[in-house]
């Protein structure tokens, strides 16, 4: 934890301080940002970092050593009336305070403080604002080392993806039975060979199966054959400390003449993806602020105008970090309204899809990283044509 850097960002945002609060380990972000060991917490604690001056901590007499590893003056309460009085004291003359809160719960990933605590602070006379962008800065951004680890994973996974599509053709040519599940396990074997770690097994879907975006292959699933449409979604990171995920989806057709409708929906999804990427690049080049919800709108509108809007049933993308779904801005104005700024260090997916129930589905997914100079990079290979297997 870098107190001076946090205070610098608070001043830039014109926020008087950042109040961390936890009860029963409800806020894992607080522990990560503060560098606290996440031991069992049975009493409420508060840690206040003002924009200027010394941090202050408020702890229960029952767990009085809870924040001893953190700098700042300690205050101890026992009855709740004393807690409220001391809370007012540590916050002092501050007016605008950031907490893990999101107005209307627009960003549930950071909305971790309970309504009663927010109500208490408002009654004490403070204006509570969201710490969402602060969380991006201090927990979710990927540095140069993380970017390089992401690129290491990218090289391996793009190679494994090529091998997976090739495996389908080899099996068919040899009259071997190869199922969705078999190919999934083949990919997992290649992950192990390349020292890659994944929190969940990849998605391999044939024909109508991937019209469920989170389809899970089963041992008794479909076998590959001529005329099949295929979707492969794979994600992993190098199995080393600080490894950063790479997460992609590609689609293909077993044969030389894919159905016209399949080509059509792929081309629409591809156009939506590229429109979103260009929007990001053009606005960052002008140093304009852009938000996750705006990029989702840009991408989604392409699919809506093509008449398939109701078949694009998830957000456009998600934050990526040491977890597949990181704590930074998502590309979303559907499931949530993500009002967080896309800034240097952000790594996220762009993955529009069209899902026709009982029929077929496409998704085209790339990862985008924003460098310090505000250049946005698609970090891996880009699918511009259907894979003809």
N, C-alpha and C positions, 0 to 999 in steps of 0.2 A: 504494500500500500504506500502510495506517494502522497502524503498530505499536501505538500506544496502544489503538486500538479492538480489535485482535486480542488484546492482553493482557487487556483488559476482558472479552471474551467467554470467554477461557480461564479467568479467575477465576470467572465465573458458572457455567461448566460443571465447575468443580473439576478442571481439567486443568493439570498443571504446565508444559506447553509443547507447541508444535506443531513437529514435525520434518519439514522438506521434504527430499526426496531425489530425485535423478535420475541416470540413466545412459542414454546414447544417446537422449535426448529421449522417454523413455517416459511422462513425466508432464506433459502439456500444461497441466493445472490448476495445477501449481506455478508455471509461467511466467506464467500469467495473473494469479494472485493476487499474486505477488511483483512483477509488472511487469517481468519479465526478458525480454530479447530471446531468442527461441527459436532460437539458433544451434546448429550441430552440436556435440554434446557426446560426447566419446569417453572421458571419465574420470568417475568417481563424484564427486558433490558433495553436501554436506549444509548446510542452513541451519536453525538452531534459534532459534525465538522463545520464550523462557521467559515464563511468566505474570508474572514480575517480573524486571527487570534488562535488561541489554544483550543483543541477539541475538548469535549466534556463527555463523561460517561455517567450513566445513572443505572444502578443495579440494585437488586433486592438484597436485604440482609441475609437471606437464606442462601443466595448464590453470589456473595459479595466479591469473589475473585474472578467472576465470569469474563470481565474485559481487562484483566490486569496486563495482558500482553500488548494492549494498545496504548499509545501515548495519550496524555490528557489528564485533567483533574477528575477525581472520582467523587460521586455523590451516592449515598446509600439511603434507601427508603425501606420502611416496613409496612405501615398501614397505607392503603391506597390513597388516602387524603394527602399523605406526605409525598407520595409518588407524584401526584398532580401538581403539588406546590413546587417540588424540586424540578419537575419537567419545565414549568414556567421559568424557573430560575436559570436553568442551563441554556434555554433558548433566548432568554434576555430580550433585547430590543429588536430581534429579527422580525421581519414581516413576511417575507416569502421564503418558504422552506420546501425543499424537494424531498419526496419520499417514494417508496416503491408503490405507486398509485397511478391509475390511469382514469381520467374522466370518462364516465359512462362505461368503464371497463373495455374501452376500445382496444387496448393492448393487454390482454389477460396474462401474457407471459411475464409482465413486470408488475401487475396489479396484485400485490401480495399482502399489503397492509389491510387489516380488516376495517370495515366501515365505522365501527365504534371508536377505534383509535383516531381515525380521521375526524370524526365528529368531535371527539374530545379536544383535539388540537385546534379545530376551528372555533370551538367554544372558548378556548384560551386566548383567541384573538389572532391566530396565525392563518395565513393563506397557504394552502398546500398545493404544490404543483408536481407534475410527474418527473421522476428521475430517469425516464426512459432513455433519453439521449446520453445522460451521464453513464448509465449502465452500458450502453454501446461503447463508450470511450474506455471505460475501466474494466470491462469484463468480456466484451464481444469482438473487439477489433483484432485482426490477424496481423502480426508484425512481419518483418522481412524473413525471419527464421521460419515462422509458421507458413508463410507463402512458399518458401522453398520446399518445405516438407509436403505441402499440398501438391506442388508440381512433381515431386517424386512419386507420390501416389497416383497422380494423373497419368504419368508415363506408363506405369505398370497396369493401371486399370484400362486405359485405352487399348493396350496390347491384349489384355485378357478378353475384352469385349470383342476384338477382332477374332480371337481364337474361338470364342463361343459361337459366333455366327458360322464360322468355318466348320465347326464340329457338327452342326446341323446337316450341312451338305454332305460331309463325309459319311455320316450315319445313314442317310438316305441312299447314297450311292452304293453302300455296302449292304443294303437291305437289313440294317441293324435297327432295332427298336430303341428309340431315344425319346424319353418323356420330358416334359417341362421340369419335373423334379430331378431327373437325371442331369439335365443341363445345369440346373441350379447347383447341384452338388459338384459338378465339374468346375464351375466358377469358384466355389468355396475351396476346392483343392488347389486351384491356381492362386487364390489369395494366400493360402498357407505357404505355398512355395515362394511367394514374393514378400513374405513377412508383412502381410496386410491384415489389419483387424477390422471387423465390422460388427456393429451392435445387433444386426439382424441379417438374415439371409436374403440374397437378391430376389427380385421378382422376374420370373420367366413366364410369359403368358402367350397362349395360342388362341387365335380367332376371337371368340366372345369373352374369354376369361379375363383379359385385361380391361374390359369395360368396367370392372371393379378396380379402381385405381390402386388399391392396396391388396390385390389378389395374392394369395399365398399358394404356391404349387404344392400338390399332395402326391404321394407315391402312385396313387391310382388315377392321375390326371391324364391329359391328352398326350398322344405321341405325335411327333412331327411327321408331316407328309407333304407331298406336292400340293400347292394351292393354299397353304396355311399363311395367315398373317401372324406376325411375331413381334412381341415387345419384350425387351430386356432392360431392366432397371437395376443398376449395380452401384454400390457405394462402399467405400472403405477408406482407411487411413493407414499410414505406415505405423507398425506396431512399436513405436518408440515414444518416449516422453515428449509431449507437445505436438504429437502428430495431428494433422488437420485433414479432415475428410475431403474426398472428391466424389461427386454424386452425379451420375448421368443416366439418361434413358435414350435408347435408340430403337428403331423399329425397322422391320424388313418383311419380305415376302418370299416364300419358298417357291421359286419358279421365275419365269422371265416376263410374264404378263400380269401384273397385279390388277385387281378390280379397279374400275374407274373411280368408284366411290372412295376406295382406300387411298388412291393417289390424291384425290380431291381433298380429303380431310388432312392428309399429311401436309400438302402444300399450304393449306390455310393455317395449320398450327405452326409451320415453319415461318410463314409470313408474320404471324403474330409475335413469335420469338424474336425475329430479326428487327421488327418495328420497335419492340421494347428495348433491345440492345442499342439501337441507333438513338433512341430517345435519351437513354442514359448517357451515352458518349457525347452527344451534341450539347446537352445541358451542362454536363460537368466541364466540358471544354470552355463554356462561357462562365464557369464558376457559379452557376445558378444552383440554389438549393433544390433538391428533389427528394421526394418522400416515397416510401414503399407503396402507399396507396395509389400514388399517381402513376407509377410504372405498371401496376396491376390494371388500372383503367386503360392505359394505352394498349397493352397487350390484349386484354379482354375485348376491347371494342372491335378489333380486327375480326375476331371470331364471331362476335355478335352480328356485325355487318354482313358476314358471309352466311348468316342464318343458322349458326350452330351454337349460339350463346348458351342455350339451356343444357348443352352437352359438355360444357366446360365447367366441371363441378368442384373445383378446388381452387385455392389461391394460385397465383402465378409463380411464386417462389418462396423459399425459406432461407433464413440465415444459416451459414455453415461455419463450423469451428472445430473444436476438439470433440464435439458431439455432432451427429449428422444434422440435427436441427439445433442451431446455436441460439444465443440470447440476443443477437443483434436484430436489425430491422428485417422483417419479412416483406415480400412483395405481395401485398394483400389489401384489397378493398372489397373482399367478398365475405370471408369468414370472420374477419375483423377489419377495422380501419386502422392500418398501421401508419401512424403519424410521425414515425421516427425518420430522421435525416439519414440519407445514404452518404457516407463520408469516407475519406481515405482509411483503408484498413478493413472496410466491410467486404465480406465474401458471402455470396448468396447464389441461389439457383434461379434460373429462368426456365420454366417448364410447362408451357401451355399444353393442354391435351384436349382431345375430343373423344367422348366415350359414348358409343351407340349401344345401348343395352341389348344383350342377346345377339349381337352382330359382330362388332369389331371396335377397335380403339387405337388411337395413336397418342403418343406423348413425345416431345422432343425437348430434352433437358441439357442445358449447359450450365457452367459455373462462371460467375463474373466476379472479378476482384478489382477494387478501386485502389490505385497506387497513390503515393504521397503527392505526386504531381497532378492528381485528379484525372489521370487517364484510366479508363475502364478497359480491362482485358478479359476476353473469354479465354479461360486458362487451359482449355484442352481442345481436342478436335471437335469440329462442328458438323453435324449431319445435314447435308444439303440435298441429298437424294435418298430415296428408299434403298435399303440394302436388298439386292436381288440375290437370294441365297441359292 
